[in-house]
Amino acid sequence: MDRQIIEKILEAAVKAPSGDNVQPWRFEVSQDWARIDLFNLPERDDSYYNYQQAAAYIAHGAVIENIAIASRHLGCMVKLKLFPEPQNPSYVASFEFESASAVDDPLYPAIFTRETNRFHFQDVQLPAEDAQQIIDSIKQVEGVKGYFVHDVKTVKTLAKVIMVNDRVVFEHKEIHSFLFDKIRWNQKQIEETQDGMPVGTLGLNPIEKLFFPLMRFWWFVDLANYVGLSRIIGAKCWYNCQNAALIGQVTVQKTDSLGFIQAGRALQRVWLEAARQGLAFQPIVGLPLLIHRAQENALEAFSETHRNMLEQAKQSLFGIFGIDQSETLAVGFRIGKCKSVAEKTLRKAV
C-alpha cells in the first residue's frame, strides 16, 4: 500500500472526538502499510462516565467511521474486523487495505473542520431538507436508532431535562475532578499535552471567565453550591440548549462493546453531516452514559437525590422521543447555528 495514503487515513482517524479529548487509542501499522491495528488505552479515560469502557468505545466508533470514510475517499478498499481477539477487549479493530478506485465522499472534508461548540446557539430553524439529511445520515449504521426533535416547544422542554448532567458535574466530586483535570488553562499546557480541552472551548462569557478558575477547587464548589452554583450552571446549560435547531439521541439495542462502537459511528456521521452543512454541534454524552450506569445498578457513591434526578431525566427522554424501554441511550447532541469556535483542541501525533 501507498504509505502516504495510509498516513492520510491515520490523520483522519485521530480527528475523531473523545470524552474531554482524552484520545484513548493507539495504532500499530504493518511494515508494508497494508494493515492498521487499533487498540483501546483504558488508562486514558478513568472518568465516571466510562463505565465498562462505554465512552471509550464510542470514541473508537468515531475513529472507525473516520477511517472508513477516508479510505473510500482516498482510494482504498478496507476490510474491517472488530475485536479480532475476543479474549483481548483492548484490541478494538483491525483494518486491511487494498488499492481501489477513489470514491468522492462529501463527509471527508468535514473530518478536519468538525468541532465541539459549547456556546449559545442562535434562534434559527433548519430548512426541512437540511434537517432530513441529518436524520438520514445514520440510517446505514446497524444496531442503532436515531431520534430527532426540532419543533421549538419540544426543544425547550428537552433543554430542561438535559441540564441535569451539568448540575451533577458540580455536585459530584469525582466527576468534577476528572473534568478539571482535563482542562488546559494556557497555550503552554495545550502544546505540552496535546489533549484535553482548552478553556477557550468551554463556551464561557467574559464574566464566567473571571470566576471559572476558582471552580477547579472542590472546596470552593462545595461551598458555593449552598448558594446555588450548580443550579446556575444547570441553568446555563438550559439557556444554551433551548435555542437548538435540532436535538437528537442515538440508542442501542445491545449495551456491549459492539453496541457502543456502533453508537460512536452513528454519532460521527451525524456530526460530520452537520459540519458539512456549516452547523454548530455539541455532543451530549454524559447524561446518557449516567443513565446507562443507573440501568446497570452501578451508580456507586451517588446520592438518592441524584439517582432520582437521573431516573426522572430518563423517563422524560424516553417519553419525549418515544423511545422503547428495551433500548439504551448511548449518545445525544444538539445542532444549530453559531459562530465557529476560535480555539481548537489538539491531537497527539500517531
Disulfide bonds with the S-S distance in Angstrom:
none
